[in-house]
Amino acid sequence: MLSLLFLLPPFFLFTPAWTLEFRYHNNHEIEQYLKQVSTSNPDITHLYSIGQSSKGQQLWVLALGVSPHQHTVGIPEFKYVGNMHGNEVLGRVLLLQLIDELVRSYRSNETWSLRLLNSTRIHILPTMNPDGFDVADKDCYNSQGRYNGNGIDLNRDFPDAFAGLQSQQLFEERREAEVQAVIGWLRTESFVLSANLHGGAVVASYPYDNSNGGSELVGGASIAPDNDVFVHLAKEYSHNHASMYRGNFCMDSRPFLEGITNGFQWYRLEGGMQDYNYVWGQCLEITLELSCCKYPPARELPALWNDNKKALLAYVQQVHLGVKGQVFDGSGEPVENAVVEVRGRRNICPFRTNQHGEYYRLLLPGNYTFTVTYPGHEVLTKTLSVPYGPDQYSALKHDFLLRRIARTTRRTVGSTTQTDATPTCNYTLQQKAGGAMNRPTWSSLAIGLSMAAVLRSLID
C-alpha cells in the first residue's frame, strides 16, 4: 500500500476523508483531479473536452448527474464557467470544491444532493483560460494573466447583438479558440441556466452588458426581455452569499443595491459571454464577481468557499424555474426549431425547440400566454399558470400538440407573431453532445459586429 502511495502525485495524497485541499492547483493538477473523480464515479460523472486553448491546453468539463454522458429529455442542462480571465482565480477553487461537495454528498445519500443530481445535469468548466492562469501575477489588482495566450480578452471576443448586425461580417473561425469552443459547446447542449465566475468585485451582474441606444435602454440600464428573471437570479445568489447582498463589500468599489447590478448600468461591455449565451444560446447567464482581490491569498480560500457554498448550490436549483416540455407535430412526433414565445417577451433571437422537440423557459410564478409556431401547422396559443419550481426540483411540465394546416388553407399572419429564422439566429444543435473527447464541430455562422475592440474596464 505504501508503494502505491509513492506512485501517486502529491495532489492525490488526500486525507482519509478524501478532502480536497484548499490551495491553487495548476492546470495539470486540475486535469488529474477531474480524471480521478470521473474514473471513480462513472455512474454520476463524465469528463469531456470542449476544445483547446490558444496554446493547446484542453478545456475540460465535468458533467454530473444520474445520466452524465448524454442529455435526457426533461432534465435541464446547467453550467458553471470559471477562470475566464486567467488572473481571476477564485472560481477555479470554488468549482473544484463544488464538484467535491456534490460527489461526496451524493455518496453519503444526502437528500438535497440526490434530488439535485436526479433532476439536473450540471456541467463544470473550472478554467476557460488555462494559458492566462499560467502567467498570472498573484497580485490583487494586476492584470497580468487576464488575457489568453494571444493577448485577447475572452470576455470581449464573443459576437455582440448590439454591435451592428448589418456591419462587417466576421466568421467564427477568426475568433479565439476558447471562444469558439464555448460557442460550439452551446450548440451541442441545450443549456438553460449558467453563471461565469470572476473576481475584482463582489456583485452579481446580469444582462444586458451592451446597448445600441434602442428601446432596451431604460434609465441607464440595458433591459433584457427576461429582466425580471435575471434580477431574481442575481438576488438568489447575492442573498444566499454570506455578504454580497450588503452591496458595499469592497472598499474600492461602488455600492450595489442588494449586491446586484445590470451589466450595462455598471459599465458598458461589448462582446461579452453572458449576452451571447442569452441572445444566441437561449441560456440565461449571469456574471458572478466573487472576491475583491483577483488572486486572494490561499489562506482565505476556506472562508471564501464557506461564503459561496450555499449560493452556488441555490443558484443551480434555479434551473427549475418556469416551464418545460416538448412540442409535437400533427403526427405526434417531437419537432425541432418550433418557436416557443411568451407574450410580452420579445427576444432578439426567439427561443426554439431542440432536436428532441424540447423547450425550457425560466419564468417567475404567474400566468403567461405562450405562442407556438411551426411550419405547416396552426399557431397554438395557450395560457399557463406557472408555480415556483425550484423547491420541487422541477419546472412545470407542459407539452404542446400542434394541428396541421389543411393544404388548401393559406397561411395568414394576424396579431400573432410568425417568427422566421434570420441568419444570425438560425442554427441547430448537433446530434451528439457532451461525450466527445475531441473538439465539437459546427458550421460557420456569419455574425455581424463592429470591428472596434476597445478594452474598457479591467474589472470584469
C-alpha positions in Angstrom: 0.0 0.0 0.0 2.8 2.4 0.9 4.5 1.8 -2.5 1.2 2.7 -4.3 1.1 6.0 -2.4 4.6 6.8 -3.7 3.3 6.3 -7.3 0.6 8.9 -6.8 1.2 12.6 -7.5 1.2 14.7 -4.3 -2.2 16.1 -5.3 -3.8 12.8 -4.7 -2.5 12.2 -1.2 -5.9 13.1 0.3 -6.8 12.7 3.9 -8.8 9.5 4.8 -11.9 11.5 4.2 -10.7 12.4 0.7 -10.8 16.1 1.4 -9.8 18.4 -1.5 -7.0 20.8 -0.4 -7.7 24.5 -0.2 -4.9 25.8 -2.4 -4.4 26.9 -6.0 -3.9 23.8 -8.2 -2.1 24.2 -11.5 -3.8 23.1 -14.8 -2.2 19.7 -14.8 -3.4 19.0 -11.3 -6.9 20.1 -12.1 -6.9 17.8 -15.1 -5.7 14.9 -13.0 -8.3 15.6 -10.3 -11.1 15.7 -12.8 -9.9 12.4 -14.4 -9.7 10.8 -10.9 -13.3 11.9 -10.0 -14.6 10.7 -13.3 -12.9 7.4 -13.1 -14.0 6.8 -9.5 -17.6 7.9 -10.1 -18.6 6.8 -13.6 -22.3 6.5 -12.7 -22.7 10.2 -11.9 -19.8 11.9 -13.6 -18.5 12.2 -17.2 -15.3 14.1 -18.2 -15.1 15.6 -21.7 -13.2 18.4 -23.5 -14.9 21.2 -25.4 -11.7 22.1 -27.3 -8.3 23.5 -26.7 -6.9 26.9 -25.6 -4.8 29.0 -27.9 -1.7 27.3 -26.6 -3.2 23.8 -27.0 -4.4 23.0 -23.4 -7.6 21.0 -23.1 -10.7 22.8 -21.8 -12.0 20.1 -19.6 -15.6 19.9 -18.4 -17.0 17.6 -15.8 -20.7 16.7 -16.2 -22.5 15.5 -13.1 -25.9 13.8 -12.9 -27.6 10.4 -12.9 -27.2 10.4 -16.7 -23.9 12.2 -17.1 -22.9 11.0 -20.6 -25.9 12.4 -22.5 -28.9 14.6 -22.4 -32.1 13.2 -21.0 -35.5 14.6 -22.2 -36.9 16.6 -19.4 -33.7 17.1 -17.5 -32.4 20.7 -17.8 -28.7 21.4 -18.5 -26.8 23.8 -16.2 -23.2 25.1 -16.4 -20.6 27.0 -14.4 -17.6 28.5 -16.1 -14.5 29.6 -14.1 -11.3 31.5 -14.8 -12.3 33.2 -18.0 -9.8 35.8 -17.0 -6.6 33.9 -16.2 -5.7 36.2 -13.2 -9.2 35.9 -11.6 -8.6 32.6 -9.9 -11.1 32.0 -7.1 -13.6 30.4 -9.5 -11.2 27.6 -10.1 -11.0 26.7 -6.4 -14.8 27.1 -5.8 -15.7 24.9 -8.7 -13.4 22.1 -7.7 -14.8 22.3 -4.2 -18.3 22.3 -5.6 -17.5 19.1 -7.5 -16.2 17.5 -4.3 -19.3 18.6 -2.4 -21.7 17.2 -4.9 -20.0 13.9 -5.2 -19.4 13.3 -1.5 -22.9 14.4 -0.6 -24.4 12.1 -3.2 -22.3 9.1 -2.0 -23.5 9.9 1.5 -27.1 9.8 0.4 -27.8 13.4 1.4 -31.3 14.2 0.2 -30.5 17.6 -1.4 -27.7 16.1 -3.5 -29.8 13.1 -4.5 -32.6 15.4 -5.6 -30.4 17.8 -7.4 -28.4 15.2 -9.4 -31.5 13.2 -10.1 -33.2 16.2 -11.7 -30.3 18.2 -13.2 -27.3 17.7 -15.4 -24.5 20.0 -14.2 -21.5 20.9 -16.3 -18.5 22.5 -14.7 -15.6 24.1 -16.6 -13.1 25.1 -13.9 -10.9 27.1 -16.3 -11.7 28.6 -19.6 -8.4 30.4 -19.8 -5.6 28.0 -18.6 -3.0 29.8 -20.6 -3.7 33.1 -18.8 -3.6 31.4 -15.4 -0.1 30.0 -16.2 1.3 33.6 -16.4 -1.0 35.3 -13.9 0.5 37.6 -11.3 -0.5 36.8 -7.8 -1.5 40.5 -7.2 -4.9 41.7 -6.2 -5.2 44.2 -8.9 -2.5 43.5 -11.5 -3.9 42.5 -14.9 -1.1 40.1 -15.9 -2.7 36.8 -17.0 -6.1 38.3 -17.7 -5.9 37.7 -21.4 -5.5 34.4 -23.3 -2.3 33.1 -24.9 -2.8 35.5 -27.8 -3.3 38.5 -25.6 -7.0 38.7 -26.2 -9.7 39.4 -23.5 -12.1 36.5 -23.9 -14.9 38.5 -22.4 -14.7 41.0 -25.3 -14.5 38.4 -28.1 -18.0 37.0 -28.5 -20.4 38.1 -31.2 -22.4 41.0 -29.9 -26.1 41.7 -30.9 -25.7 45.4 -30.3 -22.6 45.9 -32.3 -24.4 46.2 -35.7 -26.0 43.1 -37.2 -25.6 44.6 -40.7 -22.0 45.7 -40.3 -18.8 43.8 -41.5 -19.1 40.0 -41.3 -16.6 38.1 -39.1 -16.5 34.4 -39.3 -16.3 32.4 -36.1 -13.1 30.7 -37.2 -11.3 34.0 -36.7 -12.3 34.2 -33.0 -10.2 33.0 -30.2 -10.0 29.2 -29.8 -11.5 29.4 -26.3 -14.5 31.5 -27.6 -15.0 29.1 -30.5 -15.1 26.2 -28.0 -17.8 27.8 -25.9 -19.9 28.7 -28.9 -19.7 25.1 -30.1 -20.5 23.9 -26.6 -23.6 26.0 -26.5 -24.7 24.3 -29.8 -24.1 20.8 -28.6 -26.0 21.1 -25.3 -29.4 22.7 -24.6 -28.2 24.9 -21.7 -30.9 26.6 -19.7 -29.0 28.4 -17.0 -25.4 29.4 -16.4 -23.0 31.6 -14.5 -19.4 32.6 -15.1 -17.2 33.3 -12.1 -14.9 36.3 -12.0 -13.0 38.4 -9.4 -12.2 42.0 -8.6 -15.6 42.9 -7.0 -18.4 41.2 -5.1 -21.6 41.5 -7.1 -23.9 39.6 -9.3 -24.2 41.2 -12.7 -26.9 40.4 -15.3 -27.7 41.2 -19.0 -27.5 43.2 -21.0 -23.9 44.3 -20.8 -24.2 46.3 -24.0 -26.8 48.6 -25.8 -27.0 50.5 -29.1 -29.4 53.1 -27.6 -32.6 51.3 -28.6 -35.7 50.5 -26.7 -33.7 48.2 -24.4 -32.0 51.3 -22.8 -34.1 52.3 -19.8 -32.9 54.7 -17.1 -29.3 54.0 -17.7 -29.7 50.2 -17.8 -29.9 47.9 -20.8 -33.0 45.8 -20.0 -33.5 42.3 -21.4 -36.9 40.9 -22.2 -36.5 38.5 -19.2 -35.2 41.2 -16.9 -37.5 40.1 -14.0 -36.0 36.6 -14.1 -32.4 38.0 -14.3 -33.0 40.2 -11.3 -34.4 37.2 -9.4 -31.4 35.0 -10.3 -28.9 37.7 -9.3 -30.7 38.2 -6.0 -30.9 34.4 -5.4 -27.1 34.3 -5.5 -26.4 37.6 -3.6 -28.9 36.8 -0.7 -27.5 33.2 -0.3 -24.0 34.6 -0.2 -22.5 35.4 3.2 -22.1 39.1 2.4 -22.8 40.0 -1.2 -26.3 41.2 -0.5 -25.0 44.0 1.6 -23.8 45.7 -1.6 -20.7 47.5 -0.3 -18.3 44.8 0.4 -15.2 46.1 -1.4 -13.5 49.4 -0.3 -12.6 50.4 -3.8 -15.9 49.5 -5.4 -19.1 51.5 -5.8 -22.1 50.3 -3.7 -24.5 47.8 -5.3 -28.1 47.7 -4.0 -28.7 44.2 -2.7 -25.4 43.1 -4.2 -26.7 43.1 -7.8 -26.3 45.2 -10.9 -27.4 45.5 -14.5 -24.2 45.0 -16.5 -24.6 48.0 -18.8 -25.5 50.2 -15.9 -22.3 49.2 -14.2 -20.2 49.8 -17.3 -20.6 49.1 -21.0 -19.1 45.8 -22.3 -19.0 44.8 -25.9 -18.5 41.1 -26.9 -19.4 39.6 -23.5 -20.1 36.0 -22.9 -23.3 36.4 -20.8 -25.1 38.4 -23.5 -24.0 35.9 -26.1 -25.4 33.0 -24.0 -28.8 34.8 -23.7 -29.2 36.1 -27.2 -27.9 33.2 -29.3 -27.8 30.3 -26.9 -31.2 30.9 -25.2 -29.3 30.2 -22.0 -29.8 32.7 -19.2 -26.3 33.5 -17.8 -25.2 36.0 -15.1 -21.7 37.1 -14.1 -20.6 36.5 -10.5 -17.8 38.7 -9.2 -16.8 36.8 -6.0 -13.7 38.5 -4.5 -12.4 42.0 -4.1 -8.9 40.6 -4.7 -8.5 38.9 -8.1 -5.9 36.5 -6.7 -6.9 36.0 -3.0 -4.2 34.7 -0.6 -4.5 30.9 -0.2 -5.2 31.2 3.5 -8.5 32.9 2.7 -9.8 30.1 0.5 -11.7 28.1 3.1 -13.6 31.2 4.3 -14.4 32.2 0.7 -15.7 28.7 0.0 -18.0 29.0 3.0 -19.1 32.4 1.8 -20.2 31.0 -1.6 -21.1 27.3 -1.0 -24.8 27.9 -0.2 -25.2 30.4 -3.1 -23.5 28.2 -5.7 -25.9 25.3 -4.8 -29.0 27.6 -4.6 -28.3 29.1 -8.0 -28.1 25.7 -9.7 -31.5 24.9 -8.3 -33.0 27.9 -10.1 -32.7 25.9 -13.4 -36.1 24.5 -12.4 -37.9 27.8 -12.7 -40.8 28.2 -15.1 -42.0 25.7 -17.7 -40.5 22.9 -19.7 -41.9 20.4 -22.2 -42.0 19.2 -25.8 -43.7 20.4 -29.0 -45.3 17.7 -31.1 -46.4 18.0 -34.7 -49.7 16.8 -36.2 -48.4 13.2 -36.3 -47.4 13.2 -32.7 -43.6 13.5 -33.4 -41.4 15.9 -31.5 -40.2 18.8 -33.7 -37.0 20.8 -33.8 -37.0 24.5 -34.3 -40.5 25.2 -33.3 -40.7 28.8 -32.0 -42.0 29.0 -28.4 -42.7 32.6 -27.4 -44.0 34.1 -24.2 -46.3 37.1 -24.7 -44.6 40.4 -23.7 -41.0 38.9 -24.1 -39.6 39.9 -27.4 -36.3 38.1 -27.5 -33.8 39.2 -30.1 -33.5 35.5 -31.2 -36.7 33.7 -30.4 -36.5 30.6 -28.2 -36.8 27.4 -30.3 -37.1 23.7 -29.5 -34.0 21.5 -29.6 -33.5 18.3 -31.6 -35.8 16.4 -29.1 -38.6 18.9 -29.5 -37.9 20.3 -26.1 -38.3 23.9 -24.8 -37.3 25.4 -21.4 -38.5 28.8 -20.3 -37.3 30.2 -17.0 -40.2 32.2 -15.6 -41.2 33.5 -12.2 -44.6 32.3 -10.7 -47.6 33.8 -12.6 -49.8 33.5 -15.6 -48.2 33.5 -19.0 -49.5 33.2 -22.6 -47.4 31.1 -24.9 -47.5 31.1 -28.7 -46.0 28.1 -30.5 -45.4 28.3 -34.3 -44.1 25.6 -36.6 -44.2 25.5 -40.5 -47.3 23.7 -41.8 -49.2 23.9 -38.5 -51.7 26.1 -36.9 -50.4 28.7 -34.5 -51.1 27.5 -30.9 -51.8 29.9 -28.1 -52.1 28.7 -24.5 -52.1 30.5 -21.1 -50.4 28.6 -18.3 -50.3 29.2 -14.6 -46.7 28.8 -13.5 -45.8 27.8 -10.0 -42.4 28.1 -8.3 -40.5 25.0 -9.4 -37.1 25.0 -7.6 -38.4 23.8 -4.3 -39.7 20.7 -6.1 -36.6 20.4 -8.3 -38.9 20.6 -11.4 -40.4 23.3 -13.6 -44.0 22.9 -14.6 -44.2 20.3 -17.4 -46.5 21.2 -20.3 -46.4 19.7 -23.8 -47.8 21.4 -26.9 -49.6 19.3 -29.6 -49.9 21.1 -32.9 -52.5 20.7 -35.6 -51.6 20.5 -39.3 -52.9 23.2 -41.6 -55.0 21.8 -44.5 -53.3 22.1 -47.8 -56.0 24.4 -49.1 -55.6 26.8 -46.2 -53.5 29.8 -46.9 -51.2 30.8 -44.1 -52.1 34.2 -42.7 -50.3 36.5 -40.3 -52.5 38.4 -38.0 -51.9 39.6 -34.5 -49.9 36.5 -33.6 -46.2 36.8 -34.3 -44.9 34.5 -37.1 -41.1 34.5 -36.4 -38.8 33.4 -39.1 -35.2 32.4 -38.6 -32.6 35.0 -39.5 -29.0 34.3 -40.5 -27.9 35.5 -37.0 -30.2 33.2 -35.1 -30.7 30.1 -37.4 -28.5 27.3 -36.2 -29.4 23.8 -35.0 -28.0 21.7 -32.2 -25.6 18.8 -33.1 -27.0 15.3 -32.6 -24.0 14.3 -30.5 -23.3 16.2 -27.3 -21.3 16.2 -24.1 -19.5 13.0 -24.8 -16.8 13.6 -27.4 -13.3 13.9 -26.1 -12.4 15.7 -29.3 -13.4 19.3 -30.1 -17.0 19.5 -31.3 -17.6 20.6 -34.9 -20.0 23.2 -36.1 -20.8 25.0 -39.2 -19.7 28.6 -39.9 -22.1 31.3 -38.9 -21.5 34.8 -40.2 -22.0 37.2 -37.3 -22.2 41.0 -37.8 -20.2 43.0 -35.3 -18.3 46.3 -35.1 -14.6 46.0 -35.6 -13.9 48.4 -32.8 -12.5 46.3 -30.0 -12.0 48.6 -27.0 -10.7 47.2 -23.7 -12.7 49.2 -21.4 -12.7 48.1 -17.8 -10.3 45.6 -16.3 -12.8 44.5 -13.6 -14.9 42.0 -15.5 
